[in-house]
């Protein structure tokens, strides 16, 4: 019988959804949640590799939710093991910009878009 490893057993049992983090590192940037509603999020972004670069950008997006899934490890030491992941909110991908996600240089522009899509 295959082994089932859950990412977050409590969330799976309660039918919950993993929420977006308050902070996250992605693509060389540090993202910090500025504003959030049920369907919309705004994050500030700063360059994590160059501390002297104090410029800040903002991303506003509609929150995406991935479906729960079970994935089998195909190779390596853990081959044959199954990993179960609950539904989870996720950041938009590069292909989502201009459709459900937007980037801005100023907080004022980001707030305006946030109000528009929320």
Order of alpha helices (4+ residues) and beta strands (2+ residues): beta-alpha-beta-beta-beta-beta-beta-beta-beta-beta-beta-alpha
